[in-house]
Amino acid sequence: MSKTYTDLQNNFPDSVDTLDKMQDLNTSTKTMADRYYSMVEANNITGANEYLVQNPSLALSVFNADKYNKLRDAIVSVERFFYDEVKLYIGDKHEQYESIDGGAY
């Protein structure tokens, strides 16, 4: 986890995050998806979540809160980095060049 943004569940800006690529359902994962969603519809959420963990190929096709939250935290950390770090850096460079020749650049 990030030492910089301890309230977020990602690594940036200390290191690059690894986010799994999603994939569309195919003929083999469709059957698993049907079973997963039938468990959800039967209010067997615990069983559905366990089934998802046991079937990583299906997990790559299901977009859930866990994946959304990882993506959200990655986006928020990039926004904070640009707002807090890059903005200051650009401002410092602007002042540096402005002072070289009175701002005529």
C-alpha positions as CSV (number, residue, x, y, z in Angstrom):
1,M,0.0,0.0,0.0
2,S,1.0,3.6,-0.6
3,K,3.0,5.3,2.1
4,T,2.0,8.6,0.6
5,Y,-1.8,8.2,0.5
6,T,-2.5,5.9,3.4
7,D,-6.3,6.3,3.1
8,L,-6.2,4.7,-0.3
9,Q,-5.8,1.0,-1.1
10,N,-3.2,1.3,-3.9
11,N,0.5,1.8,-4.4
12,F,0.8,5.0,-6.4
13,P,2.9,7.2,-6.2
14,D,5.3,5.0,-4.4
15,S,5.1,2.4,-7.1
16,V,3.0,1.4,-10.0
17,D,-0.3,-0.5,-9.3
18,T,-1.0,-3.8,-10.9
19,L,-4.6,-4.0,-12.1
20,D,-5.9,-7.2,-13.8
21,K,-7.2,-6.9,-17.3
22,M,-10.9,-7.8,-17.5
23,Q,-12.2,-10.2,-20.2
24,D,-15.5,-10.9,-21.8
25,L,-17.4,-14.0,-21.0
26,N,-16.7,-17.0,-23.3
27,T,-18.3,-20.4,-23.7
28,S,-16.5,-21.8,-20.7
29,T,-17.0,-18.9,-18.3
30,K,-20.7,-18.4,-19.3
31,T,-21.7,-21.5,-17.4
32,M,-19.8,-20.3,-14.4
33,A,-21.4,-16.9,-14.7
34,D,-24.9,-18.4,-14.8
35,R,-24.1,-20.3,-11.6
36,Y,-22.6,-17.3,-9.9
37,Y,-25.6,-15.1,-10.7
38,S,-28.1,-17.8,-9.7
39,M,-26.4,-17.8,-6.3
40,V,-26.7,-14.0,-6.1
41,E,-30.4,-14.1,-7.1
42,A,-31.0,-16.7,-4.4
43,N,-29.5,-14.3,-1.8
44,N,-26.5,-16.7,-1.3
45,I,-24.0,-13.8,-1.4
46,T,-21.4,-15.6,0.7
47,G,-21.5,-18.6,-1.6
48,A,-21.4,-16.4,-4.7
49,N,-18.3,-14.6,-3.4
50,E,-16.6,-17.9,-2.5
51,Y,-17.4,-19.2,-6.0
52,L,-15.9,-16.2,-7.5
53,V,-12.7,-16.6,-5.5
54,Q,-12.5,-20.3,-6.5
55,N,-12.9,-19.5,-10.2
56,P,-10.3,-16.8,-11.1
57,S,-11.2,-17.0,-14.8
58,L,-14.8,-16.0,-14.0
59,A,-13.5,-13.2,-11.6
60,L,-11.9,-11.6,-14.6
61,S,-15.3,-11.2,-16.2
62,V,-17.2,-9.8,-13.1
63,F,-16.9,-6.1,-12.4
64,N,-17.7,-5.7,-8.7
65,A,-17.2,-3.2,-5.9
66,D,-13.7,-4.5,-5.1
67,K,-12.5,-3.8,-8.7
68,Y,-14.3,-0.5,-8.8
69,N,-12.7,0.6,-5.5
70,K,-9.2,-0.3,-6.7
71,L,-9.7,1.7,-9.9
72,R,-11.2,4.6,-7.9
73,D,-8.3,4.7,-5.5
74,A,-5.8,4.6,-8.4
75,I,-7.6,7.5,-10.1
76,V,-7.8,9.5,-6.8
77,S,-4.1,9.0,-6.1
78,V,-3.2,10.2,-9.6
79,E,-5.4,13.3,-9.2
80,R,-3.9,14.1,-5.8
81,F,-0.4,13.7,-7.2
82,F,-1.0,16.0,-10.1
83,Y,-2.9,18.5,-7.9
84,D,-0.3,18.5,-5.0
85,E,3.0,17.7,-6.8
86,V,2.9,18.5,-10.5
87,K,1.0,21.8,-10.0
88,L,3.6,23.0,-7.6
89,Y,6.4,21.8,-9.9
90,I,4.9,23.7,-12.9
91,G,4.3,26.8,-10.7
92,D,8.0,26.7,-9.6
93,K,9.2,26.4,-13.2
94,H,6.9,29.2,-14.3
95,E,8.3,31.5,-11.6
96,Q,11.8,30.4,-12.5
97,Y,11.4,31.3,-16.2
98,E,9.4,34.4,-15.5
99,S,12.3,35.8,-13.4
100,I,14.9,35.1,-16.1
101,D,13.8,37.8,-18.5
102,G,10.9,39.5,-16.8
103,G,8.4,37.0,-18.2
104,A,9.0,37.6,-22.0
105,Y,9.5,34.0,-23.1
